[in-house]
Amino acid sequence: MPVLLAGGLGAMITIVPSTINERKKRSDYSWTYIWYMVVRVVLGSVYAFIVYSATLAEVLPLAVPAEPKAAMPFLTVLGFASGFSDRLFGQVLSGLITGDESSSEKKGGADSGT
């Protein structure tokens, strides 16, 4: 499925540069960094699948093109974006599931003293 591959590719693009830099600094943890990259790529694919499914089920209010030739590239780019922004996606999904406010809103409420 091209959407899953696009999500994995997006996650790989975000994680590879930072992991390579860390791997050079700490060569004794190289296998840990490799597994970290693999897990992040798999998670990027999972995020892409979730966004793909939510879009087709009309849970996400996105206008998917009606033509099949135009819909697949649109969904593939959407999958890439969800994999690329996997950290943000995880935070948003966690907030939706738990119903928590964002951390900035929590600080604002805690600092007000009321």
Buried (B, 14 or more C-beta within 10 A) or exposed (E): BBBBBBBBBBBBEBBEEEBEEBBEEEEEEEEEBEEBBEEBBBBBBBBBBBBBEEBEEEEBEEEBEEEEEEBBEBBBEBBBBBBBBBEEBEEEEEEEEEEEEEEEEEEEEEEEEE
